[in-house]
Amino acid sequence: MQSPSPIRAIAFVDGQNLFHAAKAAFGYHYPNYSVTKLAQAVCAQQGWELEATRFYTGVPDAKDNAFWNHFWIAKGAQMGREGVHVITRPLRYRTKSLRLPDGKFHKFVVGTEKGIDIRIALDVIRFAHKRAYDVALVFSQDQDLVEAATELRRIGREQNRWLKIASAYPDNSRRKTRGIEKTDWIPLSRELYDDCLDPRDYRPKT
């Protein structure tokens, strides 16, 4: 089926997934990306028109982690001023135990966010039904979104139109990385990523 002209895209950004991917690929230790710049850069590279950008992340309660609560509230507010639609969910911290080779147990705290992947999948499907985009540009490598990609193909057939989903992610040639199965993969080079850094630092001063 022939692609439309122009090709409209909506960016769906999994904030935590993008951060951990950039940390693994490029060594960055806090979310220093600008989702506005990243979405615009990828769409320009692909020849798509960016219709909207939606950002999803877990945010811890201030009493659990004041540092990251401050960071995400400040960064989210700035994204909102740039026209990004920000969706948050509570980030909960739990203590887990790992058995070491010597038989001892090591306890550590991990943060878990509930419902972010489900919300992204629902929004990808909802906006497809509304014919709001031709490309769902998902900044994530979360394989839980494979079913959304499958459903998107079915919607395209039902609506008899060109419709696709792409997975964009930081890529380091020294590591084996992959996008979401059943999507078009768009690896982000270090050069492109660095061109899209946020000049503001939302980390609280200590």
Summary of the structure (lengths in Angstrom):
residues: 206
radius of gyration: 18.0
end to end distance: 56.0
largest distance: 62.4
contacts: 634
relative contact order: 0.21
helix: 37%
strand: 30%
